[in-house]
Amino acid sequence: MYITICAFLWSIWSCKPPDTTLKLEGLWLGNYQHELYEFPLPIIWFFSNDSLMTEWKRREQKDFEWLLSGDVLLIDTMEYVVQNFTKNQIVLERETVIVFDKIDTTRKEKNLDFLEQYAWRKKEQKSRKSQKKDLYTEEIHRFKDDKIWIQRTYWYDQLQLGQEIEMRCGKIERFKEYPLIVEAGYWDTCDSLYAPLQYVTDLDKHSYTVLTAKGKKMREITYEATDLFEVSDSAFYVCSQSVGAYYGVNISYKGEKKAVKDFVFNALKNQQFGTESGYIMIRFVINCAGQLGNFEIEQTDLNFNTIKFDKQLIKRLFLLTKSLTDWKIGKNEEGEHIDGRKFFTYKIENGRLKAILP
């Protein structure tokens, strides 16, 4: 059957069976998309002779026998169809497509404890002055207490709007002798390991580099050392991997919309900021503890074309929105508090606040 298909398609593209002589020994890092709305989940496969180990420490380690036969990879009692197979990449399909890349593990041993001595900023490809976006976010992270702390600063046209610190469950781990950084969920308990997984390829006192999966491709990301920042248990965090949509989580404000309007309008009473008219939409997440974070801001004119409003107006609305703290937190079917999304659209006429939507 396989030979027949190849012969039929030979005039369209080169079709040949996987090279079963290729050696799989070593570490393979892969990911798959379980559902369209979920992020890729990481997998580690370590091949050694005729055995395959699929787990890393903190979980039970299991070995499985494997056999590559034609266009099928047999692992214990499971079969995976081989879509593509080279010496550095395997593309498999079962219920979903799984892409594995072989990791270079020949580099020297790294002291991962060094990562906790600094905070780290993603290496910028361009300077801030050359950035095209007027509204942007800077993030610095540090490793502490088996968590990854994110200091997030919001900027608009070089004006600092505000800052937040977000806590993520994550830690520095090793799979055998291989150095890894894992993010763990659920974020309210930090009790599992199946979120983004990164392999540390280089590390010194100035920077470190990780290899991670994005979509179906691997990419390297470099972080540069910077000064530490303080963290606290009151930092913002999300409680689960997926945050509920605007319409899917029952979140309301104490006093309803009237309380929000009274608060914001009283704060901006008789104040004018420039002469622009249009809409300023501020989106944010309300976590299971009622904290606000992960802000996004969009500015348009009355015809929904992108424009720029007065800096101070953006800053005032951002800080006023962030100071709204009397939220009634959403719950799931089991009665547990959950994360949710909200937004406010501020209608501006000639530099003055006229309405709050929806």
TALIN-V181863 format. One record per backbone hydrogen bond with DSSP energy under -1.0 kcal/mol. CO is the residue of the C=O (numbers start at 1). NH is the residue of the N-H. If there is no record, write none. Layout:
BEGIN
co: <CO & CO>
nh: <NH & NH>
END
This chain:
BEGIN
co: <1 & 2 & 3 & 4 & 5 & 9 & 9 & 18 & 19 & 26 & 27 & 28 & 29 & 30 & 31 & 32 & 35 & 41 & 43 & 45 & 46 & 47 & 48 & 50 & 51 & 52 & 53 & 64 & 65 & 67 & 69 & 71 & 72 & 73 & 74 & 75 & 78 & 80 & 81 & 84 & 88 & 89 & 90 & 91 & 91 & 92 & 93 & 96 & 98 & 99 & 100 & 101 & 110 & 111 & 112 & 113 & 114 & 119 & 120 & 121 & 128 & 134 & 136 & 138 & 140 & 141 & 142 & 146 & 147 & 148 & 149 & 150 & 151 & 152 & 153 & 154 & 155 & 156 & 159 & 162 & 164 & 165 & 166 & 168 & 169 & 171 & 173 & 175 & 178 & 179 & 180 & 181 & 182 & 183 & 186 & 196 & 198 & 199 & 202 & 206 & 207 & 208 & 209 & 209 & 210 & 211 & 212 & 214 & 217 & 219 & 221 & 222 & 223 & 224 & 226 & 232 & 236 & 249 & 252 & 253 & 255 & 256 & 257 & 258 & 259 & 260 & 261 & 262 & 263 & 264 & 268 & 276 & 278 & 279 & 280 & 281 & 282 & 283 & 284 & 285 & 286 & 287 & 291 & 293 & 296 & 298 & 300 & 301 & 305 & 310 & 311 & 312 & 313 & 314 & 315 & 316 & 317 & 318 & 319 & 321 & 325 & 326 & 328 & 330 & 332 & 336 & 340 & 342 & 344 & 345 & 346 & 347 & 347 & 348 & 349 & 351 & 352 & 355 & 357>
nh: <5 & 6 & 7 & 8 & 9 & 12 & 13 & 20 & 22 & 47 & 103 & 45 & 101 & 43 & 99 & 41 & 38 & 32 & 30 & 28 & 53 & 26 & 51 & 66 & 48 & 64 & 46 & 52 & 76 & 74 & 72 & 82 & 69 & 80 & 67 & 78 & 75 & 73 & 93 & 91 & 102 & 86 & 100 & 83 & 84 & 98 & 81 & 94 & 92 & 31 & 90 & 29 & 112 & 114 & 115 & 116 & 117 & 226 & 141 & 224 & 131 & 157 & 155 & 153 & 151 & 120 & 149 & 170 & 144 & 168 & 142 & 166 & 140 & 164 & 138 & 161 & 136 & 159 & 156 & 154 & 152 & 236 & 150 & 148 & 184 & 182 & 180 & 178 & 175 & 200 & 173 & 198 & 171 & 195 & 190 & 183 & 181 & 211 & 209 & 225 & 204 & 223 & 201 & 202 & 221 & 199 & 219 & 217 & 214 & 212 & 210 & 123 & 208 & 121 & 119 & 235 & 167 & 251 & 328 & 256 & 259 & 260 & 261 & 262 & 263 & 264 & 265 & 266 & 267 & 268 & 271 & 351 & 348 & 300 & 346 & 298 & 344 & 296 & 342 & 293 & 340 & 290 & 287 & 285 & 283 & 281 & 279 & 304 & 301 & 314 & 315 & 316 & 317 & 318 & 319 & 320 & 321 & 322 & 323 & 324 & 327 & 254 & 252 & 338 & 335 & 332 & 286 & 284 & 282 & 357 & 280 & 354 & 355 & 278 & 352 & 273 & 349 & 347 & 345>
END
